[in-house]
Amino acid sequence: MQAAGRDRSASLVVLAIVRAEARLSAEFGEALGRAGLTPPQFNVLMEVAVAPGARLALHEICERLLKSPPNVTALVDRLERDGLLRRERNQDDRRVVMATLTERGWEALAAAAPEVFAAERRMLRDLSSAGRRELVQQLHRVARPPGRADRDQ
């Protein structure tokens, strides 16, 4: 493998990130399953809930979740069909479609959020506050597009 240009320390970091992501996905999937939501559904509901006025344009959901418009449309379709979200036209620009939580959406989020936040605490219990901040900074460096400076994070 050395002839192929392998940097073992880089491979170990990437493998650790992949394993951590697998554990995070499993923990969140289990926690959200108890609340009847999938991780992508929860993420959409959370993004809408924390947006100013608890309203968020569909294109902003795409940007925040790093998802393609067709994927977000399908998620919002399902959330709307399940009565958790509704679509509304923006009054200032009728071309913009906004997502807002329904009462049922707020209830689903209230049921799911404690499960997710408890899972987060369990997974990160061995990291100090300083360790968490450092991990976030390092992961931002790994995730940034090539050529972007650290100050852009």
ZALUM-707920 format. One record per residue: x negated, y negated, z of N, C-alpha, C in turn; residue number from 0. Coordinates in nm, 2 decimals, decimal comma, padded with zeros to 4 digits. Last residue first. Example, Ala and Ser with C-alpha at 12.3 -4.5 7.8 and 13.67 -1.06 7.14 Angstrom:
# residues 2
+--------+--------+--------+--------+--------+--------+--------+--------+--------+-----+
|   n.c1 |   n.c2 |   n.c3 |  ca.c1 |  ca.c2 |  ca.c3 |   c.c1 |   c.c2 |   c.c3 | num |
+--------+--------+--------+--------+--------+--------+--------+--------+--------+-----+
| -01,28 |  00,22 |  00,71 | -01,37 |  00,11 |  00,71 | -01,29 |  00,00 |  00,79 |   1 |
| -01,32 |  00,57 |  00,78 | -01,23 |  00,45 |  00,78 | -01,32 |  00,33 |  00,78 |   0 |
+--------+--------+--------+--------+--------+--------+--------+--------+--------+-----+
# end
This chain:
# residues 153
+--------+--------+--------+--------+--------+--------+--------+--------+--------+-----+
|   n.c1 |   n.c2 |   n.c3 |  ca.c1 |  ca.c2 |  ca.c3 |   c.c1 |   c.c2 |   c.c3 | num |
+--------+--------+--------+--------+--------+--------+--------+--------+--------+-----+
|  01,49 | -02,98 |  00,77 |  01,58 | -02,89 |  00,85 |  01,66 | -02,95 |  00,95 | 152 |
|  01,31 | -03,15 |  00,67 |  01,44 | -03,14 |  00,60 |  01,54 | -03,05 |  00,68 | 151 |
|  01,07 | -03,11 |  00,79 |  01,15 | -03,22 |  00,84 |  01,29 | -03,22 |  00,78 | 150 |
|  00,95 | -02,90 |  00,65 |  01,02 | -02,87 |  00,78 |  01,11 | -02,98 |  00,82 | 149 |
|  01,02 | -02,93 |  00,29 |  00,94 | -02,96 |  00,41 |  01,02 | -02,93 |  00,54 | 148 |
|  01,06 | -02,69 |  00,04 |  01,12 | -02,79 |  00,12 |  01,04 | -02,81 |  00,25 | 147 |
|  00,94 | -02,49 | -00,11 |  00,90 | -02,63 | -00,14 |  00,97 | -02,73 | -00,05 | 146 |
|  01,20 | -02,26 | -00,10 |  01,06 | -02,29 | -00,13 |  01,04 | -02,44 | -00,16 | 145 |
|  01,46 | -02,32 |  00,15 |  01,42 | -02,29 |  00,01 |  01,27 | -02,33 | -00,01 | 144 |
|  01,44 | -02,16 |  00,48 |  01,45 | -02,28 |  00,39 |  01,40 | -02,25 |  00,25 | 143 |
|  01,42 | -01,94 |  00,64 |  01,54 | -01,95 |  00,55 |  01,53 | -02,07 |  00,45 | 142 |
|  01,18 | -01,98 |  00,79 |  01,19 | -01,86 |  00,70 |  01,31 | -01,88 |  00,60 | 141 |
|  01,26 | -02,20 |  00,93 |  01,14 | -02,21 |  00,84 |  01,14 | -02,09 |  00,74 | 140 |
|  01,47 | -02,10 |  01,08 |  01,49 | -02,21 |  00,98 |  01,38 | -02,22 |  00,88 | 139 |
|  01,33 | -01,93 |  01,24 |  01,42 | -01,87 |  01,14 |  01,46 | -01,98 |  01,04 | 138 |
|  01,18 | -02,11 |  01,40 |  01,11 | -02,02 |  01,31 |  01,20 | -01,96 |  01,20 | 137 |
|  01,40 | -02,24 |  01,53 |  01,30 | -02,32 |  01,45 |  01,23 | -02,23 |  01,35 | 136 |
|  01,51 | -02,02 |  01,67 |  01,59 | -02,10 |  01,57 |  01,50 | -02,18 |  01,48 | 135 |
|  01,29 | -01,96 |  01,84 |  01,34 | -01,86 |  01,74 |  01,42 | -01,93 |  01,63 | 134 |
|  01,28 | -02,19 |  02,00 |  01,17 | -02,15 |  01,91 |  01,21 | -02,05 |  01,80 | 133 |
|  01,53 | -02,17 |  02,13 |  01,50 | -02,29 |  02,04 |  01,39 | -02,26 |  01,95 | 132 |
|  01,49 | -01,93 |  02,27 |  01,60 | -01,94 |  02,17 |  01,57 | -02,06 |  02,07 | 131 |
|  01,28 | -02,00 |  02,44 |  01,26 | -01,89 |  02,34 |  01,37 | -01,90 |  02,23 | 130 |
|  01,41 | -02,19 |  02,59 |  01,29 | -02,23 |  02,51 |  01,27 | -02,12 |  02,40 | 129 |
|  01,59 | -02,02 |  02,72 |  01,64 | -02,13 |  02,64 |  01,53 | -02,18 |  02,54 | 128 |
|  01,48 | -01,68 |  02,68 |  01,50 | -01,80 |  02,76 |  01,55 | -01,91 |  02,66 | 127 |
|  01,62 | -01,37 |  02,60 |  01,55 | -01,49 |  02,55 |  01,58 | -01,61 |  02,64 | 126 |
|  01,78 | -01,17 |  02,68 |  01,64 | -01,16 |  02,72 |  01,55 | -01,27 |  02,67 | 125 |
|  02,03 | -01,22 |  02,58 |  02,01 | -01,23 |  02,72 |  01,86 | -01,23 |  02,76 | 124 |
|  02,13 | -01,20 |  02,33 |  02,02 | -01,30 |  02,35 |  01,98 | -01,31 |  02,50 | 123 |
|  02,34 | -01,02 |  02,33 |  02,23 | -01,00 |  02,24 |  02,11 | -01,09 |  02,27 | 122 |
|  02,51 | -01,13 |  02,52 |  02,45 | -01,00 |  02,54 |  02,33 | -00,98 |  02,46 | 121 |
|  02,59 | -01,37 |  02,40 |  02,51 | -01,37 |  02,53 |  02,44 | -01,24 |  02,55 | 120 |
|  02,73 | -01,26 |  02,17 |  02,61 | -01,35 |  02,16 |  02,52 | -01,35 |  02,28 | 119 |
|  02,94 | -01,13 |  02,30 |  02,84 | -01,05 |  02,23 |  02,71 | -01,13 |  02,20 | 118 |
|  03,07 | -01,36 |  02,41 |  03,01 | -01,26 |  02,50 |  02,91 | -01,17 |  02,43 | 117 |
|  03,15 | -01,48 |  02,17 |  03,05 | -01,55 |  02,25 |  02,99 | -01,45 |  02,36 | 116 |
|  03,33 | -01,28 |  02,07 |  03,21 | -01,31 |  02,00 |  03,10 | -01,38 |  02,09 | 115 |
|  03,52 | -01,29 |  02,28 |  03,46 | -01,16 |  02,24 |  03,32 | -01,19 |  02,17 | 114 |
|  03,61 | -01,56 |  02,27 |  03,54 | -01,50 |  02,39 |  03,47 | -01,37 |  02,36 | 113 |
|  03,72 | -01,56 |  01,99 |  03,60 | -01,64 |  02,03 |  03,54 | -01,58 |  02,16 | 112 |
|  03,96 | -01,41 |  01,97 |  03,84 | -01,36 |  01,91 |  03,71 | -01,43 |  01,97 | 111 |
|  04,17 | -01,56 |  02,08 |  04,15 | -01,42 |  02,12 |  04,01 | -01,37 |  02,08 | 110 |
|  04,14 | -01,80 |  01,96 |  04,14 | -01,80 |  02,10 |  04,11 | -01,66 |  02,15 | 109 |
|  04,19 | -01,72 |  01,70 |  04,06 | -01,77 |  01,73 |  04,04 | -01,77 |  01,88 | 108 |
|  04,46 | -01,65 |  01,72 |  04,37 | -01,55 |  01,68 |  04,22 | -01,59 |  01,72 | 107 |
|  04,57 | -01,91 |  01,79 |  04,58 | -01,79 |  01,88 |  04,48 | -01,68 |  01,85 | 106 |
|  04,51 | -02,05 |  01,55 |  04,45 | -02,09 |  01,68 |  04,46 | -01,98 |  01,78 | 105 |
|  04,68 | -01,90 |  01,38 |  04,53 | -01,91 |  01,36 |  04,46 | -01,95 |  01,49 | 104 |
|  04,93 | -01,97 |  01,48 |  04,88 | -01,83 |  01,48 |  04,73 | -01,82 |  01,46 | 103 |
|  04,93 | -02,23 |  01,41 |  04,94 | -02,19 |  01,55 |  04,89 | -02,05 |  01,57 | 102 |
|  04,69 | -02,27 |  01,15 |  04,82 | -02,26 |  01,19 |  04,82 | -02,23 |  01,34 | 101 |
|  04,43 | -02,48 |  01,04 |  04,47 | -02,37 |  01,12 |  04,62 | -02,38 |  01,15 | 100 |
|  04,38 | -02,58 |  00,70 |  04,41 | -02,61 |  00,84 |  04,46 | -02,49 |  00,91 |  99 |
|  04,19 | -02,68 |  00,42 |  04,24 | -02,57 |  00,50 |  04,27 | -02,62 |  00,64 |  98 |
|  04,26 | -02,88 |  00,13 |  04,21 | -02,87 |  00,27 |  04,27 | -02,74 |  00,33 |  97 |
|  04,15 | -02,95 | -00,19 |  04,24 | -02,87 | -00,11 |  04,18 | -02,85 |  00,03 |  96 |
|  04,14 | -03,23 | -00,40 |  04,08 | -03,16 | -00,29 |  04,18 | -03,08 | -00,21 |  95 |
|  04,30 | -03,38 | -00,56 |  04,22 | -03,27 | -00,62 |  04,16 | -03,18 | -00,52 |  94 |
|  04,40 | -03,59 | -00,42 |  04,49 | -03,48 | -00,44 |  04,42 | -03,36 | -00,51 |  93 |
|  04,26 | -03,77 | -00,19 |  04,22 | -03,72 | -00,32 |  04,29 | -03,59 | -00,35 |  92 |
|  04,40 | -03,85 |  00,03 |  04,32 | -03,95 | -00,04 |  04,28 | -03,90 | -00,17 |  91 |
|  04,53 | -03,61 |  00,12 |  04,61 | -03,73 |  00,08 |  04,53 | -03,84 |  00,01 |  90 |
|  04,46 | -03,30 |  00,00 |  04,40 | -03,41 |  00,07 |  04,48 | -03,53 |  00,02 |  89 |
|  04,70 | -03,04 |  00,03 |  04,63 | -03,13 | -00,06 |  04,58 | -03,25 |  00,03 |  88 |
|  04,65 | -02,75 |  00,22 |  04,72 | -02,87 |  00,20 |  04,63 | -02,96 |  00,11 |  87 |
|  04,70 | -02,41 |  00,33 |  04,64 | -02,51 |  00,24 |  04,72 | -02,63 |  00,23 |  86 |
|  04,67 | -02,26 |  00,65 |  04,75 | -02,31 |  00,54 |  04,67 | -02,40 |  00,46 |  85 |
|  04,60 | -01,96 |  00,84 |  04,56 | -02,08 |  00,78 |  04,67 | -02,13 |  00,68 |  84 |
|  04,74 | -01,74 |  00,93 |  04,63 | -01,80 |  01,01 |  04,59 | -01,93 |  00,97 |  83 |
|  04,91 | -01,57 |  00,78 |  04,96 | -01,68 |  00,86 |  04,87 | -01,75 |  00,95 |  82 |
|  04,81 | -01,40 |  00,60 |  04,83 | -01,35 |  00,74 |  04,88 | -01,45 |  00,83 |  81 |
|  04,78 | -01,56 |  00,38 |  04,89 | -01,46 |  00,37 |  04,92 | -01,40 |  00,51 |  80 |
|  04,57 | -01,71 |  00,47 |  04,69 | -01,78 |  00,45 |  04,81 | -01,67 |  00,45 |  79 |
|  04,37 | -01,51 |  00,48 |  04,40 | -01,58 |  00,60 |  04,54 | -01,66 |  00,59 |  78 |
|  04,37 | -01,45 |  00,20 |  04,41 | -01,35 |  00,30 |  04,45 | -01,41 |  00,43 |  77 |
|  04,29 | -01,70 |  00,09 |  04,41 | -01,63 |  00,05 |  04,46 | -01,53 |  00,15 |  76 |
|  04,04 | -01,73 |  00,21 |  04,15 | -01,82 |  00,25 |  04,28 | -01,76 |  00,21 |  75 |
|  03,90 | -01,52 |  00,08 |  03,91 | -01,52 |  00,23 |  04,03 | -01,61 |  00,27 |  74 |
|  03,92 | -01,60 | -00,19 |  03,98 | -01,47 | -00,14 |  04,00 | -01,47 |  00,01 |  73 |
|  03,78 | -01,84 | -00,17 |  03,92 | -01,84 | -00,21 |  03,99 | -01,71 | -00,17 |  72 |
|  03,53 | -01,75 | -00,10 |  03,60 | -01,83 |  00,00 |  03,75 | -01,83 | -00,04 |  71 |
|  03,47 | -01,61 | -00,34 |  03,47 | -01,54 | -00,21 |  03,55 | -01,62 | -00,11 |  70 |
|  03,47 | -01,82 | -00,53 |  03,57 | -01,71 | -00,54 |  03,58 | -01,63 | -00,41 |  69 |
|  03,26 | -02,00 | -00,43 |  03,40 | -02,04 | -00,43 |  03,50 | -01,92 | -00,44 |  68 |
|  03,03 | -01,82 | -00,22 |  03,07 | -01,87 | -00,35 |  03,22 | -01,90 | -00,35 |  67 |
|  02,88 | -01,93 |  00,08 |  02,96 | -01,84 |  00,01 |  03,00 | -01,90 | -00,13 |  66 |
|  02,77 | -02,07 |  00,30 |  02,69 | -02,02 |  00,19 |  02,75 | -01,91 |  00,11 |  65 |
|  02,93 | -02,19 |  00,48 |  02,91 | -02,04 |  00,50 |  02,82 | -01,98 |  00,39 |  64 |
|  02,92 | -02,46 |  00,40 |  02,89 | -02,42 |  00,54 |  02,86 | -02,27 |  00,56 |  63 |
|  03,01 | -02,44 |  00,13 |  02,88 | -02,49 |  00,17 |  02,83 | -02,45 |  00,31 |  62 |
|  03,27 | -02,34 |  00,16 |  03,17 | -02,27 |  00,08 |  03,03 | -02,31 |  00,12 |  61 |
|  03,38 | -02,54 |  00,31 |  03,37 | -02,40 |  00,37 |  03,27 | -02,33 |  00,29 |  60 |
|  03,38 | -02,74 |  00,13 |  03,29 | -02,75 |  00,24 |  03,28 | -02,62 |  00,31 |  59 |
|  03,57 | -02,66 | -00,05 |  03,44 | -02,67 | -00,10 |  03,34 | -02,68 |  00,02 |  58 |
|  03,80 | -02,68 |  00,11 |  03,76 | -02,55 |  00,07 |  03,61 | -02,55 |  00,02 |  57 |
|  03,78 | -02,91 |  00,38 |  03,80 | -02,89 |  00,24 |  03,74 | -02,75 |  00,20 |  56 |
|  03,94 | -02,88 |  00,69 |  03,82 | -02,87 |  00,62 |  03,85 | -02,84 |  00,47 |  55 |
|  04,05 | -02,98 |  01,01 |  04,08 | -02,97 |  00,86 |  03,95 | -02,97 |  00,79 |  54 |
|  04,03 | -03,07 |  01,27 |  04,05 | -02,93 |  01,24 |  04,11 | -02,91 |  01,10 |  53 |
|  03,94 | -03,33 |  01,30 |  04,08 | -03,31 |  01,28 |  04,12 | -03,17 |  01,25 |  52 |
|  03,63 | -03,22 |  01,19 |  03,70 | -03,33 |  01,23 |  03,85 | -03,31 |  01,20 |  51 |
|  03,58 | -02,86 |  01,26 |  03,58 | -02,98 |  01,17 |  03,66 | -03,09 |  01,22 |  50 |
|  03,63 | -02,65 |  01,41 |  03,53 | -02,75 |  01,46 |  03,52 | -02,87 |  01,37 |  49 |
|  03,82 | -02,50 |  01,26 |  03,85 | -02,54 |  01,40 |  03,75 | -02,65 |  01,45 |  48 |
|  03,68 | -02,43 |  01,03 |  03,79 | -02,52 |  01,02 |  03,82 | -02,58 |  01,16 |  47 |
|  03,48 | -02,26 |  01,14 |  03,44 | -02,38 |  01,07 |  03,56 | -02,48 |  01,06 |  46 |
|  03,65 | -02,06 |  01,25 |  03,56 | -02,14 |  01,34 |  03,52 | -02,27 |  01,27 |  45 |
|  03,76 | -01,95 |  01,02 |  03,85 | -02,01 |  01,13 |  03,77 | -02,10 |  01,22 |  44 |
|  03,53 | -01,85 |  00,89 |  03,62 | -01,95 |  00,83 |  03,70 | -02,02 |  00,94 |  43 |
|  03,44 | -01,66 |  01,08 |  03,36 | -01,78 |  01,05 |  03,44 | -01,89 |  00,98 |  42 |
|  03,65 | -01,48 |  01,08 |  03,62 | -01,56 |  01,21 |  03,54 | -01,68 |  01,17 |  41 |
|  03,62 | -01,38 |  00,82 |  03,75 | -01,45 |  00,86 |  03,72 | -01,54 |  00,99 |  40 |
|  03,37 | -01,26 |  00,84 |  03,39 | -01,37 |  00,75 |  03,52 | -01,45 |  00,79 |  39 |
|  03,42 | -01,05 |  01,05 |  03,33 | -01,16 |  01,07 |  03,35 | -01,28 |  00,97 |  38 |
|  03,78 | -01,00 |  01,07 |  03,65 | -00,96 |  01,02 |  03,55 | -01,08 |  01,05 |  37 |
|  04,01 | -00,94 |  01,35 |  03,95 | -01,02 |  01,24 |  03,82 | -00,96 |  01,19 |  36 |
|  04,11 | -00,82 |  01,58 |  04,18 | -00,80 |  01,45 |  04,13 | -00,89 |  01,34 |  35 |
|  03,98 | -00,81 |  01,81 |  04,07 | -00,92 |  01,79 |  04,14 | -00,92 |  01,66 |  34 |
|  03,83 | -00,58 |  01,78 |  03,92 | -00,58 |  01,89 |  04,02 | -00,70 |  01,88 |  33 |
|  03,67 | -00,67 |  01,57 |  03,77 | -00,57 |  01,54 |  03,87 | -00,56 |  01,65 |  32 |
|  03,49 | -00,84 |  01,69 |  03,60 | -00,90 |  01,62 |  03,71 | -00,80 |  01,58 |  31 |
|  03,32 | -00,66 |  01,82 |  03,39 | -00,76 |  01,90 |  03,51 | -00,82 |  01,82 |  30 |
|  03,23 | -00,52 |  01,59 |  03,30 | -00,45 |  01,70 |  03,38 | -00,55 |  01,78 |  29 |
|  03,10 | -00,72 |  01,45 |  03,21 | -00,64 |  01,39 |  03,29 | -00,57 |  01,49 |  28 |
|  02,91 | -00,80 |  01,63 |  03,02 | -00,89 |  01,59 |  03,14 | -00,82 |  01,53 |  27 |
|  02,75 | -00,57 |  01,64 |  02,81 | -00,63 |  01,76 |  02,93 | -00,72 |  01,73 |  26 |
|  02,68 | -00,54 |  01,36 |  02,75 | -00,43 |  01,43 |  02,82 | -00,49 |  01,56 |  25 |
|  02,54 | -00,79 |  01,31 |  02,66 | -00,75 |  01,24 |  02,75 | -00,64 |  01,31 |  24 |
|  02,33 | -00,76 |  01,50 |  02,43 | -00,87 |  01,51 |  02,56 | -00,84 |  01,43 |  23 |
|  02,20 | -00,54 |  01,39 |  02,26 | -00,53 |  01,53 |  02,36 | -00,64 |  01,54 |  22 |
|  02,12 | -00,64 |  01,14 |  02,21 | -00,52 |  01,15 |  02,28 | -00,51 |  01,29 |  21 |
|  01,96 | -00,85 |  01,22 |  02,08 | -00,88 |  01,15 |  02,18 | -00,76 |  01,15 |  20 |
|  01,75 | -00,70 |  01,34 |  01,83 | -00,79 |  01,42 |  01,96 | -00,82 |  01,35 |  19 |
|  01,65 | -00,57 |  01,11 |  01,71 | -00,49 |  01,22 |  01,80 | -00,58 |  01,31 |  18 |
|  01,56 | -00,79 |  00,96 |  01,67 | -00,70 |  00,91 |  01,73 | -00,62 |  01,02 |  17 |
|  01,37 | -00,89 |  01,13 |  01,48 | -00,97 |  01,10 |  01,59 | -00,89 |  01,05 |  16 |
|  01,19 | -00,67 |  01,13 |  01,25 | -00,71 |  01,26 |  01,37 | -00,80 |  01,23 |  15 |
|  01,11 | -00,67 |  00,86 |  01,19 | -00,55 |  00,92 |  01,26 | -00,59 |  01,05 |  14 |
|  00,97 | -00,91 |  00,85 |  01,09 | -00,90 |  00,77 |  01,18 | -00,78 |  00,83 |  13 |
|  00,76 | -00,85 |  01,03 |  00,85 | -00,96 |  01,06 |  00,98 | -00,94 |  00,98 |  12 |
|  00,64 | -00,64 |  00,90 |  00,69 | -00,62 |  01,03 |  00,79 | -00,73 |  01,07 |  11 |
|  00,55 | -00,77 |  00,66 |  00,65 | -00,66 |  00,65 |  00,72 | -00,63 |  00,79 |  10 |
|  00,36 | -00,94 |  00,77 |  00,48 | -00,99 |  00,71 |  00,59 | -00,89 |  00,70 |   9 |
|  00,17 | -00,75 |  00,86 |  00,24 | -00,84 |  00,96 |  00,36 | -00,90 |  00,90 |   8 |
|  00,09 | -00,63 |  00,62 |  00,17 | -00,55 |  00,72 |  00,24 | -00,64 |  00,82 |   7 |
|  00,11 | -00,72 |  00,31 |  00,07 | -00,79 |  00,43 |  00,15 | -00,72 |  00,54 |   6 |
|  00,03 | -00,56 |  00,02 |  00,11 | -00,56 |  00,14 |  00,04 | -00,63 |  00,25 |   5 |
| -00,08 | -00,52 | -00,23 | -00,08 | -00,65 | -00,18 |  00,00 | -00,67 | -00,05 |   4 |
| -00,12 | -00,27 | -00,33 |  00,00 | -00,34 | -00,38 |  00,01 | -00,48 | -00,32 |   3 |
| -00,34 | -00,18 | -00,18 | -00,36 | -00,22 | -00,32 | -00,24 | -00,30 | -00,38 |   2 |
| -00,21 | -00,11 |  00,05 | -00,29 | -00,23 |  00,05 | -00,32 | -00,28 | -00,09 |   1 |
| -00,08 |  00,12 |  00,00 |  00,00 |  00,00 |  00,00 | -00,09 | -00,13 |  00,00 |   0 |
+--------+--------+--------+--------+--------+--------+--------+--------+--------+-----+
# end
